[in-house]
Amino acid sequence: MEKTNRASWSGQLAFILAAAASAIGLGNLWRFPYLAAQYGGGTFIVVYLALVVTLGFTLMLTEIAIGRKTQQSQLTAYSRLHRGWGFIGILGTLIPILIVPYYCVIGGWVIYYFKAYCQMAFAGVNLMGVAAADSGAFFSSFISAPFAPFGYASIFILACAGVIVLGVKNGIEKSNLVMMPILFLMAIAICIYVVTMPGAADGLKYYLIPNMDCLTGADGKFSLALLAKTLLGATGQMFYSLSLAMGIMITYGSYMKKDDSIEKCVRRIEIFDTLIAVLAGLMIIPVVYIFAVKTGTPVKEAMNAGPGLMFITLPKVFASLGAVGPWVGMAFFLLVVFAAATSAISLYEACVAAVCDVLKINRKAATFFTGSLILFLATFSALGYGAWGGVKVFGMQFLDFFDFVTNSAFMPIVAAVTCIFVGWVIKPKAIIEECEVGSHVMKAKSFYSFMVRYLAPALMIALLVSEVCRALGIGGWSI
């Protein structure tokens, strides 16, 4: 492999923090709690943990090893390993390019809500109506505004670009050293507050104790179909949570030093990810459970997936807390700002690294070029609920369409084809050899070989089919 003057992390801890930071995103904060509530609480958590240490381990180790072995971003890494398989890198690069714009639009929404809660906390301004009854109208009026969504998205994009342009060590690494500790401390503080609230015990039981009802059909008997839904729902969450098939792990792996153990790093990232996911549920499920019981709302309905949970349901929950509600809301949305930023920076960096590798330009120029493209594409999602609300792509608004194409189609395809490529073309030995550079011994060789050749691609194909069926409403499939 030819030598490059590629940037590198200052050490193993910096890499682990960066990879973990990419896992702390909006999906973890609204998707994991929803799925846990939907699929039996502790039952879902057990299935999720089993997938993280098996399938998640396999996919993440593969991507990091490819990045370090080639010293390239996802765009050019695959062609370095085998000229005929470069198409995976092209498809893999489209994923972050399409995700970053709409992700930054949602990041702009979060900034707007943080500002609103600051106003409510410090100035006592009631922006959402009594008891936040009009939180839905507040949200709708903002996202349908003619310019505001794009303006806040632009602020978010420029902030991320400022970190990226400073480089791997001075930008991404240092920002994580600041944001990650603050984020964890805030998450733990909010969790402590939530679990000490009156009535939280029942919410904790609902969240943590396995409930087998999610695997039982209307006739009271065990259902294999419901087990498959639970398994694929957990697979999808694990997939997004670990930032797989987005180019992030290949790019971050390319900055990794040769004397660091890939296998150990992956295991530590898994611990971080699991902690983050569990904390997300602890922050949200008990307090939403209390709110649902108070208002007589079905818990599963209150735990509604997607933006509705964070931008409509939770404001109602915070309002039900009385005078302390605006302060809890402000702290929560500040945490979400940091969580959104760490993930967006990771996605943005995957795009910038690809531009640097293929165009051979410096980081500053690549950041400007990529940022201009992101701003242009963000326009569609930012205005898709307002000025361009009447324009639909296959019946979906722009943001929903970009989300469907990347999360439901491209990502499972890239992951499945990568497993086939590693398992049957370059063979698992190529990845194992990279993991054993520097006299490290890979303990899970046989397990990894079996997973990457057989089980991982099968699960990825099943996830692809289930996601497409869910999105298109085929066969009543809903995850």
Disulfide bonds with the S-S distance in Angstrom:
none
